[in-house]
Amino acid sequence: MAKKAESKKASDGDASKAEQIGFHKGSLMTLSKERQELVRILSIVEQLMQMHASALNEAGVKLDQEVQAPAPASKAKKPPIEDIL
């Protein structure tokens, strides 16, 4: 009887570990798809910005480098993601 209880506990631990693995794999797949979508949206925004910049150049408007280049990251240190979660 003791062997059955031990084997049941071991299988529960395996199931729990398998659930955790499945959860993390699913999370990574979802986040990967979200990242792909974000890159796609960023690409569209970049194309639109280039179209507007070229239209302004054709109209004779000189754009500053700082307008065309992305703004530098703020110098304030952001907390690590672990602290936010």
C-alpha positions in Angstrom: 0.0 0.0 0.0 2.9 2.4 0.8 4.3 1.8 -2.7 1.0 2.8 -4.3 0.9 6.1 -2.3 4.5 6.8 -3.2 3.9 6.1 -6.9 0.8 8.3 -6.8 2.7 11.2 -5.3 5.4 10.8 -8.0 2.9 10.8 -10.8 1.2 13.9 -9.3 4.6 15.6 -9.2 5.1 14.6 -12.9 1.7 15.9 -13.8 2.3 19.2 -12.0 5.7 19.5 -13.8 4.1 18.6 -17.1 1.4 21.3 -16.5 4.1 23.9 -15.7 6.0 23.0 -18.8 2.9 23.2 -20.9 2.0 26.5 -19.4 5.4 28.0 -20.1 5.5 26.6 -23.6 2.1 28.1 -24.3 3.1 31.4 -22.9 6.2 31.5 -25.1 4.2 30.7 -28.2 1.7 33.4 -27.4 4.3 36.0 -26.7 6.2 35.1 -29.8 3.1 35.7 -31.9 2.5 39.0 -30.1 6.1 40.0 -30.9 5.6 39.2 -34.5 2.5 41.3 -34.6 4.2 44.2 -32.9 7.1 44.0 -35.5 4.5 44.0 -38.3 2.8 47.1 -36.8 6.1 48.9 -36.3 7.0 48.2 -39.9 3.7 49.7 -41.1 4.3 52.8 -38.9 7.9 53.1 -40.2 6.6 53.0 -43.8 4.0 55.7 -43.2 6.6 57.9 -41.5 8.9 57.5 -44.5 6.1 58.4 -46.9 5.3 61.5 -45.0 8.9 62.5 -44.7 9.5 62.1 -48.4 6.3 64.1 -49.2 7.6 66.9 -47.0 11.0 66.8 -48.7 9.3 67.0 -52.1 7.4 70.0 -50.8 10.7 71.7 -49.9 10.4 71.2 -46.1 13.7 70.4 -44.5 13.3 67.9 -41.6 15.6 68.0 -38.6 17.5 64.8 -37.8 15.9 64.6 -34.5 12.4 64.4 -36.1 13.4 61.6 -38.4 15.4 59.6 -35.8 13.7 57.9 -32.9 13.9 59.8 -29.6 16.7 58.5 -27.3 15.6 56.4 -24.4 14.9 58.4 -21.2 17.9 58.6 -18.9 15.7 57.7 -15.9 16.5 54.1 -15.0 13.4 51.9 -15.4 12.8 49.2 -12.7 13.4 45.6 -13.8 10.4 43.7 -15.1 10.6 41.4 -12.1 9.9 44.3 -9.8 6.9 45.4 -11.9 5.4 41.9 -11.9 
